[in-house]
């Protein structure tokens, strides 16, 4: 592995992006963040996410849209990056059902534009944030990168699979070094307000009902953000040609178990409001992480109970 000195992170003010920026800076790297500060949730939260990074002389924040080719070309021509980590996207399964064309525009066209500018400006390495949602509806696991992923059940999942294919096309046509990372339900400090763990926790602290879609037995491979970021840092330094890798914890946790852990960590009881299952939700996610372990040394270390404690401490500290 060669050590990347200067890294461009798109989506740098978000949950995973800002945590990655902090890790790269702590590792002594030069980092440029790129973010549109989309209104999906409050810009004030995103500004808080990068507050510490902005104090570093080795960090620069650029506001921009990944669909803006001129803006990207200027940035990529003025700075020689050792790696681009592309995390910027419209996120969320359920919102994509309401805005499918917008999701396709940002997640597929935006990724294509960034790849095009990366090749035009001679940038050597590209790490793309994909999603476990590409695996679709599965009753069994774990999910392996070689599984067929031809049947997404949400526009969001479809855009992530489409962007993976675009990444492969740029690797094949131009020799671009691309690693696609399929994230499995990241959680932890700075988690987005729309994601289940934070949404449930905040409702519990306000003594409001927690909506559970279905019977609560759906399971997710909840992965602590610090473990995800450790893997991303390893991917930044790795030349793999073209690779698709799962970043999960390798453990399935039910929605009801997740709520139970939140009750323990927050010291409150949840008022459970069972509702009909929602379109786009999958019954199960579970990652086979053997490929990432083999090629990157990826090894999740934070158990779910510990991760929930760290998240709860962050959330209550914010309040």
Beta strands, then each sheet from edge to edge (+ up, - down):
strand 1: 6-10
strand 2: 30-35
strand 3: 59-63
strand 4: 83-86
strand 5: 125-131
strand 6: 177-183
strand 7: 186-187
strand 8: 209-213
strand 9: 219-220
strand 10: 223-224
strand 11: 242-247
strand 12: 253-254
strand 13: 271-275
sheet 1: 3+ 2+ 1+ 4+ 5+ 6+ 11+
sheet 2: 7+ 10+
sheet 3: 8+ 13+
sheet 4: 9+ 12-
end
